[in-house]
Amino acid sequence: MNARICLRLIFIRISNQWTRFTRWKRIKCWERIQCRSTQRRRDPRNVCCSEPDERVWRLPPQSQQQDATTNQVARSRQETSVSTTLRKAGTLTAGVDFEDRVYARLTRRLVPFLCLCYLCAYLDRINVGFAKLQMTTELNWSDTVYGLGAGVFFLGYVLVEVPSNLLLQRVGARRWIARIMIMWALISGLTAFVRTPGAFYLMRFLLGVAEAGFLPGIVLYLSHWYPANRRATATALFYCAIPLSGVFGGPLSGWILNSLHGSLGMSGWQWVLVLEAVPSLLLGAAVLMYLPDDINEAKWLSEEEKAILSRNIGRESSGKAAHSLGDALRDRRVWLMGLIFFSCAMGNYGLSFWLPSLIQAAGVRDPLNIGLLIAIPFGAGTISMVLWSRHSDKRRERRWHLAGAMIMGAAGLVLAGVFGTQIQFALVALTLASIGIQAMAPVFWSMPTAFLTGTAAAAGIALITSIANLAGFISPYLIGWIKDTTHSANMGLYLIAATMFGGAVIMVAGVPAKLVNR
């Protein structure tokens, strides 16, 4: 009953407000008609009549009337000019709600597909962590050999990342991303047939060369569609591919290891590498048909929607100084961002490549159970990634959001080292680490794109990821070497946590808020 009364009162209030508004509009319309009628009968240079007209209103003194007339003419001309400009841009009817709908439609069209592509890319990158559960035993390799092979991927990645991103801007996102995906799928599948450490290192290096440019290319591509105040959320939805690769890839890899081991004379770890390369190959071909290079090529957008997107990107670009490749390489801010992202990547790749082994060390032996347990921290990381980036966009604050996520991830790694032999506590600690680690990247990538544009954006983003991906070489190799030396991965986890905490301090102390909080 109370709810019905409240709804009725709300309806009455809205009706009263609407009545007042329509009455005000009728009065204004009547005044405008009277002014135009008087203007035609008297001086055409005046907007309103110069003599009192009792049928309309009582005019103020002559001096005030002239001032009011002058202001009204100027205001009328300004409104006409603005209206004409907006009409030409196709945005006269585009309010805030309409613009939100445009970006929602854009997100539904682009982001799920890009997320699926990156999910396959990341799965092909880290599925060697699941293959390790059988591969190192079958081939009689040490943890150091595995860690070095996992890290060699990033040497190839770093070497060609900057030129790859520059070529993406010149060739176009559609063709270049398709090339990247098809090449990495073929190399990832062929890795299943290595038998020696040298061959393993070579295939991992070539996989890094093939995949180089994909992530920075997508980040650059999204910056051509989304302004800075919407970019963190879009990047987070794309970055969901990282934890989702664990949510789906973990149980899938565990099932393949158990079910297909020995089929057609191949081991389970070989089937993991071969079967998980097939989706990347198919998606690479789909990119050529589905992905537009820029806003103007998006046939599924109306001219009005294209005008809104182009206006927002153009407005943002006009506020940035033009930079060249050399400017980006000499920019201290780019190197500082690379150092910060390096500390983020230390945690990300350490967790991604060693999470199956950490759970196995806690007492879980069955590959399928390991895959199912891995889905828990990665699933929590997916949720934190989206919510944390949305909160950052809403507040338009980046520094403390990134620093807070880094500190949380570091704390989780420390606790995982302390409780590494107790599966319940270890899983809680690894989940806490995943929540912090997965929330870092989307917030981070909204910062360099806030002050870089054009060629500098392509080169700067690639340089940042190149610096960070050195962590992809150091982190898994460091944990593997420490584990072989001390028979425990704990010290490696502590060193990675210390690196992340140091990156959080640099973020807060070294990056001014006005540079990145947009």
C-alpha positions in Angstrom: 0.0 0.0 0.0 2.8 2.4 0.9 4.5 1.6 -2.4 1.4 2.5 -4.3 1.0 5.8 -2.5 4.7 6.7 -3.2 4.3 5.9 -6.9 1.2 8.0 -7.1 2.9 11.0 -5.4 5.8 10.6 -7.8 3.5 10.5 -10.8 1.7 13.7 -9.5 5.0 15.5 -9.0 6.2 14.6 -12.5 2.8 15.7 -14.0 3.0 19.1 -12.2 6.6 19.6 -13.4 5.6 18.8 -17.0 2.6 21.2 -16.8 4.8 24.0 -15.7 7.3 23.3 -18.4 4.7 23.2 -21.2 3.1 26.5 -19.9 6.5 28.1 -19.9 7.1 26.9 -23.5 3.8 28.4 -24.6 4.5 31.8 -23.1 7.9 31.9 -24.7 6.5 30.9 -28.1 3.8 33.6 -27.8 6.3 36.2 -26.9 8.5 35.3 -29.9 5.5 35.5 -32.2 4.6 38.9 -30.9 8.2 40.2 -31.2 8.4 39.0 -34.9 5.0 40.6 -35.7 6.0 43.9 -34.2 9.4 43.8 -35.9 7.9 43.4 -39.3 5.6 46.4 -38.7 8.3 48.7 -37.3 12.1 48.8 -37.6 13.5 45.5 -39.1 16.8 46.0 -37.3 15.1 45.5 -33.9 14.2 42.1 -32.6 11.5 43.4 -30.3 9.2 46.4 -30.7 10.3 49.8 -29.7 6.9 51.0 -28.5 4.9 49.6 -25.6 2.4 46.9 -26.6 -0.1 46.3 -23.9 -1.2 43.0 -25.5 2.2 41.5 -24.9 4.2 43.0 -22.0 5.3 46.3 -20.5 8.7 47.2 -21.9 11.6 48.5 -19.8 13.2 51.9 -20.3 14.7 52.6 -23.7 18.4 52.2 -22.7 17.7 48.8 -21.0 15.6 47.8 -24.0 18.5 48.5 -26.4 21.0 46.5 -24.3 18.5 43.6 -24.1 17.9 43.7 -27.8 21.6 43.6 -28.6 22.2 40.7 -26.2 19.3 38.8 -27.6 20.5 39.2 -31.2 24.0 38.1 -30.3 22.7 35.1 -28.3 20.3 34.2 -31.2 23.2 34.3 -33.7 25.4 32.2 -31.4 22.6 29.6 -30.9 22.0 29.4 -34.6 25.7 28.9 -35.3 26.0 26.2 -32.7 22.8 24.5 -33.9 24.1 24.5 -37.5 27.4 23.1 -36.5 25.9 20.3 -34.4 23.4 19.5 -37.2 26.2 19.1 -39.7 28.1 16.8 -37.3 25.0 14.7 -37.0 24.8 15.2 -33.2 22.0 17.5 -32.7 19.8 14.8 -31.3 22.6 13.0 -29.6 22.4 13.6 -25.9 24.2 11.8 -23.2 21.9 8.8 -23.3 22.2 8.5 -27.0 26.0 8.7 -26.9 26.0 6.0 -24.2 23.9 3.8 -26.4 26.4 4.4 -29.3 29.3 3.3 -27.1 27.3 0.3 -25.8 26.6 -0.8 -29.3 30.3 -0.3 -30.2 31.4 -2.4 -27.2 29.0 -5.2 -28.1 30.3 -5.3 -31.6 34.1 -5.1 -31.1 35.1 -6.0 -27.6 33.7 -9.6 -27.3 35.4 -10.6 -30.6 38.7 -9.0 -29.6 38.4 -10.6 -26.2 37.9 -14.0 -27.8 41.0 -13.4 -30.0 43.1 -12.5 -27.0 41.8 -15.4 -25.0 43.1 -17.8 -27.7 46.4 -15.8 -27.9 46.9 -16.0 -24.1 45.9 -19.6 -24.0 48.5 -20.5 -26.7 51.1 -18.5 -24.7 50.5 -20.1 -21.3 49.2 -23.6 -22.1 52.8 -24.7 -21.8 52.2 -24.4 -18.1 49.6 -27.2 -18.2 51.8 -29.2 -20.7 54.6 -29.0 -18.1 52.6 -31.3 -15.8 53.5 -34.2 -18.2 56.1 -32.8 -20.5 59.0 -32.3 -18.1 58.6 -35.8 -16.7 58.3 -37.5 -20.1 61.3 -35.6 -21.6 63.3 -35.6 -18.4 63.7 -31.8 -18.2 64.4 -29.7 -15.1 62.3 -26.8 -13.9 65.0 -24.5 -15.1 64.7 -25.8 -18.6 61.0 -25.2 -18.5 61.3 -21.7 -17.0 63.9 -20.7 -19.6 61.7 -22.0 -22.4 58.6 -20.2 -21.1 60.6 -17.0 -20.8 62.4 -17.2 -24.2 59.0 -16.4 -25.7 59.4 -12.8 -24.6 62.8 -12.3 -26.1 61.3 -12.8 -29.5 58.3 -10.7 -28.5 60.4 -7.8 -27.4 62.7 -7.7 -30.4 59.9 -7.1 -33.0 57.2 -5.5 -30.9 57.9 -1.9 -31.8 58.2 -2.4 -35.6 55.2 -4.7 -35.5 53.0 -2.0 -34.0 54.3 0.6 -36.4 53.4 -1.7 -39.3 50.0 -2.2 -37.8 49.3 1.5 -38.0 50.5 1.6 -41.6 49.0 -1.6 -43.0 45.8 -1.5 -41.0 44.6 -3.4 -37.9 42.5 -6.0 -39.8 45.2 -7.5 -42.1 48.0 -7.2 -39.5 46.1 -8.9 -36.6 45.0 -11.7 -38.9 48.6 -12.3 -39.9 49.7 -12.4 -36.3 47.0 -14.9 -35.3 47.5 -17.3 -38.1 51.3 -17.4 -37.6 51.2 -17.9 -33.9 48.6 -20.7 -34.3 50.8 -22.7 -36.6 53.9 -22.3 -34.5 52.0 -23.1 -31.2 50.7 -26.4 -32.8 54.2 -27.4 -34.1 55.6 -26.9 -30.5 53.9 -30.2 -29.6 56.6 -32.1 -31.6 59.8 -30.8 -29.9 61.9 -33.4 -28.2 65.0 -31.4 -27.0 65.5 -28.3 -24.9 67.1 -26.5 -27.9 64.1 -27.2 -30.1 61.7 -26.1 -27.3 63.6 -22.8 -26.9 63.5 -22.2 -30.7 59.8 -22.7 -31.0 59.0 -20.5 -28.0 61.2 -17.8 -29.5 59.4 -18.0 -32.8 56.1 -17.9 -31.1 57.1 -14.7 -29.4 58.1 -13.2 -32.8 54.8 -14.2 -34.3 52.6 -12.9 -31.5 54.6 -9.6 -31.1 52.4 -6.6 -31.6 49.1 -8.2 -30.9 48.5 -6.8 -27.4 49.9 -3.2 -28.0 48.1 -3.3 -31.4 44.8 -3.9 -29.8 45.4 -1.2 -27.1 46.3 1.2 -29.9 43.2 0.1 -31.9 40.9 0.7 -29.0 42.3 4.2 -28.5 41.1 5.0 -32.1 37.5 4.2 -31.0 37.2 5.1 -27.3 38.1 8.5 -25.6 40.2 8.4 -22.4 37.2 8.6 -20.0 35.7 5.4 -21.5 38.9 3.5 -22.3 39.7 1.7 -19.0 36.3 -0.1 -19.1 36.7 -1.1 -22.7 40.2 -2.3 -22.1 39.1 -4.2 -19.0 36.5 -6.1 -21.0 39.1 -6.9 -23.6 41.6 -7.9 -20.9 39.1 -10.3 -19.4 40.6 -12.7 -21.9 43.6 -13.2 -19.5 41.7 -14.6 -16.5 39.1 -16.3 -18.7 41.9 -18.2 -20.4 42.5 -19.7 -17.0 38.8 -20.2 -16.2 38.1 -22.2 -19.5 41.6 -23.2 -20.4 42.4 -24.8 -17.1 39.6 -27.4 -17.0 39.9 -27.9 -20.8 43.7 -28.6 -20.6 43.2 -30.9 -17.6 40.6 -32.9 -19.5 42.8 -33.2 -22.5 45.7 -34.3 -20.4 43.6 -37.0 -18.8 41.4 -38.1 -21.7 43.6 -38.0 -24.8 46.9 -39.2 -23.4 48.1 -41.9 -25.7 45.6 -41.3 -28.5 47.2 -41.8 -32.0 50.5 -42.3 -30.3 50.6 -38.8 -28.9 50.9 -37.7 -25.2 48.3 -35.6 -23.5 50.6 -32.5 -23.4 51.0 -32.8 -27.2 47.3 -32.8 -27.7 47.0 -29.7 -25.5 49.3 -27.7 -27.7 47.8 -29.0 -31.0 44.1 -28.7 -30.2 44.3 -25.3 -28.4 46.0 -23.8 -31.5 43.0 -24.6 -33.8 40.7 -21.8 -32.6 43.4 -19.2 -33.2 43.8 -20.3 -36.8 40.0 -20.0 -37.4 39.7 -16.7 -35.7 42.6 -15.3 -37.7 40.7 -15.9 -40.9 37.5 -14.4 -39.3 39.4 -11.2 -38.5 39.7 -10.4 -42.2 35.9 -10.4 -42.6 34.7 -9.0 -39.3 37.1 -6.3 -38.0 37.0 -2.7 -39.5 40.3 -0.8 -39.7 38.7 2.5 -38.4 35.5 4.3 -37.7 34.8 5.2 -41.3 34.9 1.6 -42.4 32.4 0.4 -39.9 29.4 -0.3 -42.1 27.2 -1.2 -39.1 27.4 2.3 -37.8 25.1 5.1 -39.0 26.5 8.4 -40.2 25.3 10.1 -37.0 27.0 7.4 -34.9 30.2 7.8 -36.8 30.1 11.5 -36.3 29.8 11.1 -32.6 32.7 8.7 -32.3 34.9 10.8 -34.6 34.1 14.0 -32.8 35.0 12.6 -29.4 38.3 11.1 -30.7 39.1 14.3 -32.6 38.4 16.4 -29.5 40.8 14.3 -27.4 43.5 14.3 -30.1 43.3 18.1 -30.4 44.3 18.4 -26.8 47.5 16.4 -27.2 50.7 17.7 -28.8 51.8 15.9 -32.0 54.6 13.5 -31.4 56.9 11.5 -33.6 58.6 8.2 -33.1 61.8 9.9 -31.8 59.7 12.0 -29.4 58.2 8.8 -27.9 61.6 7.1 -27.5 63.0 10.2 -25.8 60.0 10.8 -23.6 60.9 10.1 -19.9 57.2 9.4 -19.2 57.2 6.5 -21.6 60.2 4.8 -19.9 58.7 5.4 -16.5 55.4 3.8 -17.6 57.5 0.9 -19.0 59.2 0.4 -15.6 55.9 0.5 -13.8 54.3 -2.0 -16.2 57.4 -4.2 -15.9 56.6 -4.7 -12.2 53.0 -5.5 -13.1 54.1 -8.1 -15.6 56.4 -9.8 -13.1 53.4 -10.7 -11.1 51.2 -11.5 -14.0 53.5 -13.9 -15.8 54.9 -15.5 -12.6 51.3 -16.4 -11.7 50.2 -17.4 -15.2 53.1 -19.8 -15.9 53.5 -21.3 -12.4 50.0 -21.5 -11.1 49.4 -25.1 -12.1 52.7 -26.1 -10.5 52.0 -24.2 -7.3 48.6 -26.0 -6.9 50.3 -29.3 -7.7 52.9 -28.5 -5.0 50.1 -27.9 -2.5 49.1 -31.5 -2.8 46.7 -31.8 -5.8 47.9 -34.5 -8.3 45.1 -35.0 -10.8 45.4 -32.7 -13.8 41.7 -32.2 -14.2 41.4 -31.2 -10.5 44.2 -28.8 -11.0 42.5 -27.2 -13.9 39.2 -26.9 -12.0 40.9 -25.3 -9.0 42.8 -22.8 -11.3 39.4 -21.5 -12.5 38.7 -20.1 -9.0 41.5 -17.5 -8.8 41.1 -16.6 -12.5 37.3 -16.3 -12.2 37.7 -13.9 -9.2 40.3 -12.0 -11.2 37.8 -11.5 -14.1 35.3 -9.9 -11.8 37.8 -7.7 -10.1 39.2 -6.5 -13.5 35.8 -5.2 -14.7 34.6 -3.7 -11.4 38.0 -2.0 -10.6 38.3 -0.4 -14.0 34.7 0.8 -14.0 35.4 2.4 -10.6 38.5 4.0 -12.0 36.6 5.4 -15.0 33.8 6.7 -12.8 36.2 8.5 -10.4 38.6 9.4 -13.3 41.5 8.4 -11.0 44.3 6.1 -12.1 47.3 6.3 -9.8 45.8 5.0 -6.6 43.7 2.4 -8.4 46.8 0.9 -10.0 48.9 1.1 -6.9 46.2 -0.5 -4.8 45.8 -3.4 -7.2 49.6 -3.9 -7.2 49.8 -3.9 -3.4 47.0 -6.4 -3.2 48.6 -8.7 -5.7 51.9 -8.5 -3.9 50.3 -9.4 -0.6 48.6 -12.4 -2.2 51.9 -13.7 -3.5 53.5 -13.4 -0.1 50.7 -15.3 1.6 50.9 -18.0 -1.2 54.5 -18.5 -0.2 53.8 -18.7 3.5 50.9 -21.2 3.1 52.2 -22.9 0.0 51.8 -26.5 1.4 48.2 -26.1 2.6 45.9 -26.2 -0.3 42.9 -24.4 1.3 45.0 -21.4 2.5 47.2 -21.4 -0.7 44.1 -21.2 -2.9 42.8 -18.3 -0.9 46.1 -16.5 -1.2 46.4 -17.2 -4.9 42.9 -15.9 -5.4 43.8 -12.7 -3.6 46.9 -12.4 -5.7 44.9 -12.9 -8.9 42.3 -10.3 -7.9 45.0 -7.7 -7.6 47.1 -8.8 -10.6 44.2 -9.0 -13.0 42.9 -5.6 -12.0 46.2 -3.8 -12.9 46.5 -3.9 -16.7 43.2 -2.2 -17.7 43.8 0.7 -15.4 47.4 1.0 -16.5 46.6 1.1 -20.2 44.3 4.1 -19.8 47.3 6.2 -18.7 49.8 6.2 -21.6 47.1 6.7 -24.2 46.0 9.8 -22.3 49.2 11.7 -23.3 50.4 9.9 -26.5 48.9 10.2 -30.0 49.7 9.2 -33.6 53.0 7.6 -34.3 54.2 8.3 -30.8 51.2 6.3 -29.4 52.1 3.3 -31.6 55.8 3.4 -30.7 55.3 4.4 -27.1 52.7 1.6 -26.4 55.0 -0.9 -28.1 58.0 0.3 -26.1 56.2 0.0 -22.8 55.1 -3.5 -23.5 58.6 -4.4 -24.7 60.1 -3.2 -21.4 57.3 -5.0 -19.5 57.7 -8.2 -21.4 61.3 -8.6 -20.2 59.5 -9.5 -17.0 57.9 -12.4 -19.0 61.4 -13.7 -19.5 62.8 -13.0 -16.0 59.8 -14.1 -13.9 59.2 -17.7 -15.0 63.0 -18.4 -15.3 63.6 -16.9 -11.9 61.0 -19.1 -10.2 62.2 -22.2 -12.0 65.9 -21.6 -11.1 65.0 -20.8 -7.4 62.8 -23.9 -7.3 65.6 -26.2 -8.6 68.1 -24.6 -6.2 66.0 -24.4 -3.0 63.4 -27.1 -3.8 60.7 -24.4 -3.2 59.2 -21.5 -5.2 58.6 -19.4 -2.1 61.7 -17.1 -2.5 60.7 -16.4 -6.1 57.2 -15.4 -5.0 58.7 -13.0 -2.4 61.0 -11.4 -4.9 58.2 -10.9 -7.4 56.0 -9.4 -4.6 58.8 -7.0 -3.7 59.1 -5.9 -7.3 55.3 -5.2 -7.5 55.4 -3.2 -4.3 58.3 -1.1 -5.6 56.3 -0.4 -8.8 53.4 0.8 -6.7 55.7 3.3 -4.9 57.0 4.6 -8.2 53.5 4.9 -9.5 52.4 7.1 -6.6 55.6 9.1 -6.1 56.8 9.5 -9.7 53.7 10.0 -11.9 51.7 13.3 -11.5 48.0 12.9 -11.1 47.2 15.6 -13.8 49.1 13.6 -16.4 47.0 10.4 -16.1 43.7 11.2 -14.3 41.4 11.7 -17.2 
